[in-house]
């Protein structure tokens, strides 16, 4: 509430109190003056509200300054159309929250699957992770690939003479499981 409105209310209350106590002989003059000032102020506020509504309607039909014509020569949409599009876009975004949640869940599922399948793509570090002893795996040494087993702390060729693989296996992969 503005200071002016508060002052008018205070004056009316003061006049009413004076009337009730019948202390001031000019209470009627004060009431008339306070009513007149209050009516003038209300009329002033109503006119401001009317002018604001007119300006709002004018702006809804307006175009952004210096941006009413697109580079291709067509008219750009009015502010009202832009506001309507914005409102629809916000509604579409709210509808999209469920879709975002579903996509987040699917991403989490796929990331878990990638983590599960990563050893098949990248293999295992032969210096940190070891296969079960005696298990046949594909082993990598430089450009060579072997069918190999790890026994104790050494790697052996699983085919032919089953000789020790010297030079150190760098990576290894599990063999795919065969289903009949």
C-alpha positions as CSV (number, residue, x, y, z in Angstrom):
1,X,0.0,0.0,0.0
2,X,1.3,3.4,-0.9
3,X,2.1,6.1,1.8
4,X,-0.6,8.3,0.3
5,X,-3.3,5.6,0.7
6,X,-2.1,4.9,4.2
7,X,-2.3,8.6,5.1
8,X,-5.9,8.8,3.7
9,X,-7.0,5.8,5.8
10,X,-5.4,7.2,8.9
11,X,-7.2,10.5,8.3
12,X,-10.6,8.7,7.9
13,X,-9.9,6.7,11.1
14,X,-8.9,9.9,13.0
15,X,-12.1,11.7,11.8
16,X,-14.3,8.8,12.8
17,X,-12.7,8.8,16.3
18,X,-13.2,12.6,16.6
19,X,-16.8,12.1,15.5
20,X,-17.3,9.3,18.1
21,X,-15.9,11.5,20.8
22,X,-17.6,14.6,19.5
23,X,-14.5,16.6,20.3
24,X,-14.0,18.5,17.1
25,X,-16.7,20.8,15.8
26,X,-15.5,20.5,12.1
27,X,-15.6,16.7,11.9
28,X,-18.1,16.8,8.9
29,X,-15.7,19.0,6.9
30,X,-12.9,16.7,7.6
31,X,-15.0,13.6,6.5
32,X,-16.1,15.4,3.3
33,X,-12.5,16.3,2.5
34,X,-11.1,12.8,3.2
35,X,-13.9,11.2,1.1
36,X,-13.2,13.6,-1.8
37,X,-9.4,12.9,-1.7
38,X,-10.0,9.2,-1.4
39,X,-12.3,9.2,-4.4
40,X,-9.8,11.2,-6.5
41,X,-7.0,8.8,-5.6
42,X,-9.1,5.8,-6.5
43,X,-10.1,7.4,-9.8
44,X,-6.4,8.1,-10.4
45,X,-5.5,4.4,-9.7
46,X,-8.3,3.2,-11.9
47,X,-7.1,5.3,-14.8
48,X,-3.5,4.0,-14.3
49,X,-4.9,0.4,-14.3
50,X,-6.9,1.2,-17.5
51,X,-3.8,2.6,-19.2
52,X,-1.7,-0.4,-18.2
53,X,-4.4,-2.8,-19.7
54,X,-4.4,-0.8,-22.9
55,X,-0.6,-0.9,-23.1
56,X,-0.6,-4.6,-22.4
57,X,-3.1,-5.3,-25.2
58,X,-1.0,-3.1,-27.5
59,X,2.2,-5.0,-26.6
60,X,0.6,-8.3,-27.2
61,X,0.0,-7.4,-30.8
62,X,3.4,-5.7,-31.1
63,X,6.6,-7.0,-32.7
64,X,10.0,-6.8,-31.1
65,X,11.7,-3.5,-32.0
66,X,14.0,-3.9,-35.0
67,X,13.0,-7.5,-35.3
68,X,9.5,-7.5,-37.0
69,X,10.8,-8.6,-40.4
70,X,12.8,-11.8,-40.8
71,X,15.8,-11.9,-43.2
72,X,13.7,-13.7,-45.8
73,X,11.2,-10.7,-45.8
74,X,8.4,-12.4,-43.9
75,X,6.9,-11.0,-40.8
76,X,8.0,-12.4,-37.5
77,X,5.4,-13.5,-35.0
78,X,3.9,-11.0,-32.6
79,X,4.7,-11.0,-28.9
80,X,1.4,-12.7,-28.2
81,X,2.2,-15.5,-30.6
82,X,5.7,-15.9,-29.0
83,X,4.1,-16.0,-25.5
84,X,1.6,-18.6,-26.7
85,X,4.5,-20.7,-28.1
86,X,6.5,-20.3,-24.9
87,X,3.5,-21.5,-22.9
88,X,3.0,-24.5,-25.1
89,X,6.8,-25.3,-25.0
90,X,6.7,-25.2,-21.2
91,X,3.7,-27.6,-21.2
92,X,5.6,-29.8,-23.6
93,X,8.7,-29.7,-21.3
94,X,6.6,-30.7,-18.4
95,X,5.2,-33.6,-20.4
96,X,8.8,-34.4,-21.3
97,X,9.9,-35.0,-17.7
98,X,8.5,-38.5,-17.7
99,X,10.3,-39.1,-21.0
100,X,13.5,-37.8,-19.4
101,X,13.1,-40.2,-16.4
102,X,12.5,-43.1,-18.8
103,X,15.6,-42.1,-20.8
104,X,17.7,-41.8,-17.6
105,X,16.6,-45.3,-16.6
106,X,17.4,-46.7,-20.0
107,X,20.9,-45.0,-19.9
108,X,21.6,-46.5,-16.5
109,X,20.6,-50.0,-17.9
110,X,22.8,-49.5,-20.9
111,X,25.7,-48.3,-18.8
112,X,25.4,-51.4,-16.6
113,X,25.4,-53.6,-19.7
114,X,28.5,-51.8,-21.1
115,X,30.2,-52.4,-17.8
116,X,29.3,-56.0,-17.9
117,X,30.4,-56.5,-21.5
118,X,33.6,-54.3,-21.3
119,X,35.8,-57.3,-20.4
120,X,34.8,-59.0,-23.7
121,X,35.9,-55.9,-25.6
122,X,39.0,-54.8,-23.7
123,X,40.0,-58.1,-22.0
124,X,41.6,-58.3,-18.6
125,X,45.0,-56.9,-17.6
126,X,47.2,-60.0,-17.2
127,X,49.2,-58.3,-14.5
128,X,46.2,-57.5,-12.2
129,X,43.4,-59.9,-13.0
130,X,44.0,-63.6,-13.5
131,X,41.8,-66.4,-14.9
132,X,41.0,-69.4,-12.8
133,X,43.9,-71.8,-12.8
134,X,43.8,-74.2,-15.8
135,X,41.0,-72.3,-17.5
136,X,41.6,-71.9,-21.3
137,X,41.6,-68.2,-22.4
138,X,42.7,-66.2,-25.3
139,X,46.0,-64.5,-24.4
140,X,47.7,-61.6,-26.1
141,X,51.5,-61.1,-26.3
142,X,52.5,-58.3,-28.6
143,X,50.9,-59.1,-32.0
144,X,50.4,-62.8,-31.1
145,X,47.2,-64.4,-29.8
146,X,47.4,-67.7,-28.0
147,X,45.0,-70.2,-26.5
148,X,46.5,-70.2,-23.1
149,X,46.2,-71.2,-19.5
150,X,47.6,-69.7,-16.3
151,X,49.1,-72.2,-13.9
152,X,50.7,-70.9,-10.8
153,X,52.3,-67.6,-11.7
154,X,53.1,-68.6,-15.4
155,X,51.3,-68.7,-18.7
156,X,51.2,-71.8,-20.9
157,X,50.2,-72.5,-24.4
158,X,47.1,-74.7,-24.3
159,X,47.7,-76.2,-27.7
160,X,50.5,-78.4,-29.0
161,X,53.4,-78.9,-26.5
162,X,51.8,-76.6,-23.9
163,X,55.0,-74.8,-23.5
164,X,55.5,-71.8,-21.2
165,X,54.7,-68.4,-22.9
166,X,57.8,-66.3,-22.3
167,X,57.8,-62.5,-22.4
168,X,54.6,-62.0,-20.4
169,X,51.0,-62.0,-21.5
170,X,49.6,-58.5,-21.7
171,X,45.9,-59.1,-21.9
172,X,43.5,-62.0,-21.8
173,X,39.9,-62.7,-22.7
174,X,37.5,-65.4,-21.6
175,X,36.4,-67.8,-24.3
176,X,32.7,-67.5,-25.3
177,X,30.5,-70.1,-23.7
178,X,29.3,-72.7,-26.2
179,X,25.7,-73.8,-26.0
180,X,24.5,-76.9,-27.7
